[in-house]
Amino acid sequence: MTAIQTRTLQQRALRLCVAALHTRDDLIERSADDRGEGVISMALAILIVAFLGVAAWLAFKGILDDSANDVKTQVDQIGG
């Protein structure tokens, strides 16, 4: 191997090391930035499900109240 080939090989190895370190730093930085992402997403999901639960309860309560009124009206008409 000539001196030029050795120097070129060393330059390539150095570039590869720098690229690997840069990529590692990017991954560490990115993972540090995304730490709260799951917690925030879970909180939003819980809020959405809670609002859906309240809406379902109100709809269910309304249906039961209407049914109770209809039953009471029918019983009163029959002569209970």
NURO-158217 format. One record per residue (C-alpha): residue in one letter; x, y, z. Coordinates in steps of 0.02 Angstrom, whole numbers. Example, Ala and Ser with C-alpha at 12.3 -4.5 7.8 and 13.67 -1.06 7.14 Angstrom:
BEGIN
r_X_Y_Z
a_615_-225_390 .
s_684_-53_357 .
END
This chain:
BEGIN
r_X_Y_Z
m_0_0_0 .
t_68_169_-46 .
a_75_321_67 .
i_-64_406_-31 .
q_-178_254_-13 .
t_-141_244_172 .
r_-179_429_196 .
t_-341_412_97 .
l_-391_260_200 .
q_-355_355_361 .
q_-458_502_301 .
r_-604_388_260 .
a_-591_305_431 .
l_-587_475_516 .
r_-740_533_418 .
l_-831_373_464 .
c_-792_398_649 .
v_-851_579_644 .
a_-1010_528_554 .
a_-1043_389_681 .
l_-1016_507_828 .
h_-1127_639_748 .
t_-1264_510_718 .
r_-1250_448_897 .
d_-1264_626_964 .
d_-1417_657_855 .
l_-1501_499_920 .
i_-1464_543_1101 .
e_-1527_721_1075 .
r_-1683_661_986 .
s_-1724_533_1121 .
a_-1701_665_1255 .
d_-1822_781_1165 .
d_-1955_646_1150 .
r_-1957_597_1334 .
g_-2124_678_1374 .
e_-2207_630_1211 .
g_-2288_470_1277 .
v_-2350_552_1436 .
i_-2432_694_1341 .
s_-2511_576_1216 .
m_-2578_466_1356 .
a_-2650_617_1447 .
l_-2739_673_1289 .
a_-2807_499_1260 .
i_-2872_491_1440 .
l_-2957_660_1421 .
i_-3039_609_1258 .
v_-3102_446_1333 .
a_-3165_540_1487 .
f_-3264_661_1379 .
l_-3336_516_1278 .
g_-3385_432_1442 .
v_-3475_588_1503 .
a_-3564_606_1336 .
a_-3617_422_1340 .
w_-3679_440_1520 .
l_-3781_594_1477 .
a_-3857_507_1326 .
f_-3894_351_1430 .
k_-3972_455_1570 .
g_-4078_550_1444 .
i_-4142_388_1367 .
l_-4184_315_1538 .
d_-4271_475_1595 .
d_-4375_479_1435 .
s_-4418_295_1455 .
a_-4469_321_1637 .
n_-4581_467_1586 .
d_-4661_363_1447 .
v_-4692_218_1566 .
k_-4766_335_1697 .
t_-4880_413_1565 .
q_-4940_242_1507 .
v_-4970_181_1684 .
d_-5069_340_1723 .
q_-5175_314_1567 .
i_-5210_133_1613 .
g_-5262_186_1787 .
g_-5121_132_1902 .
END
